[in-house]
Amino acid sequence: MTVNRYYSPKTLLQLAFVICTALLCSSCGDKEEPISDNPNTQNNDLPSSIKMVDIPAGTFTMGGTTMANDAPEVSVTLSAFTMSEKEITNQQYVDFLNAAYADGWIEVVDEKVADPCGSSTEKVVKGKGSAPNAGEIYVQLGETGGCTSGGEPEHINNKSWITFNTTNNTFEVLNSKNVDWPVNWVKWFGANAFAQYYNVSLPTEAQWEYAARGGQQLQYPTDDGTLSSAKANYNGDTPGVYDPDGHSVVTGYYPPNPYKLYDMGGNVWEWCQDYYSASFYKDGVTNPMNSNAGSEAKRVRRGGSWNYHSATLLTYARASDFENRGNNHFGFRIVK
């Protein structure tokens, strides 16, 4: 037998309220994923060719005696992180450029460039659209070997080994023997864009020095803390010596340091995340990173290079440059 129930309008309103409340509360336990405040955060997988090395957490003495008196000895504590085993190579950067080009992050334009040897028009890669630092040059596709500050031409092997093929609109490495050489002619903007594209970062200066010391407070970032031409690619012990035959070499050619990191000293300078300040570091800090541009807005670079003297390879030696600089001895590595 069917029973017909009568509900007053008041009762119907109460039932509707209960049902709506139940439906709303059924989703109360589902938390929304926070929206990143970084519009450039990407979900691109880091290429498998980039091997990351575990660097344990720890406390170390950062700094040492420098001519600029800008590296006071302080106690610094760092959380664990991973660092790329080697400097980013030409092929790895080409892979990034092709992916970024397909995503509308970059463009190739002609730009007039000048150095002490003269001026010329060369192709450069610039960020565009939603890319970080859009409008800035990422990398120069240099067709010469570069020039010293004194006006001496440098070896042709110091040219950019990356080219843009206008027939099929792809970036390529000019010579197969140079695919595993460290990418050069990279501005800080170009190193940072690479890191952001793969959702990693450039090392902080403290991370870089901690990793370079290899857990042993090494003076030089080599296998045993000593330096010779068998341990790193650099330009002797005297500053300012012109070496017409000098150039970078394949990554991983020299023995690694105790953390199994290659070429932390020499080959190419390595961009860091921090802005440079001679007075930034204080004793007893944890995970320091200088995000204050200051009056000069220079970024830290570390490790020396093939055309710099031995003192610049010391684990605590500091250097800096403007973000739009980057020639035949500038490269980088990454951390996560």
Secondary structure, DSSP 4 states (H G I P E B T S, - for coil): --------HHHHHHHHHHHHHHHHHTTTT-PPPPPPS-TT---PPPPTTS-EEEE--EEEEE----TT-----EEEEE--EEEESSPPBHHHHHHHHHHHHHTT-EEEEEEEEEETTEEEEEEEEEE-TTSTTTTSEEEE--SS--B-TTSPBPPGGGS--EEEETTTTEEEES-GGGTTSBP-SB-HHHHHHHHHHTT-BPPPHHHHHHHHHTTTT-SSSSSSS---TTT-B---SSTT---TT-----TT-SPP-TT----SSBSSEEEEEEEP-TT---TTEES------TTT-EEEEES--TTS-GGGGSTT--EEEETT---TTEE---B-
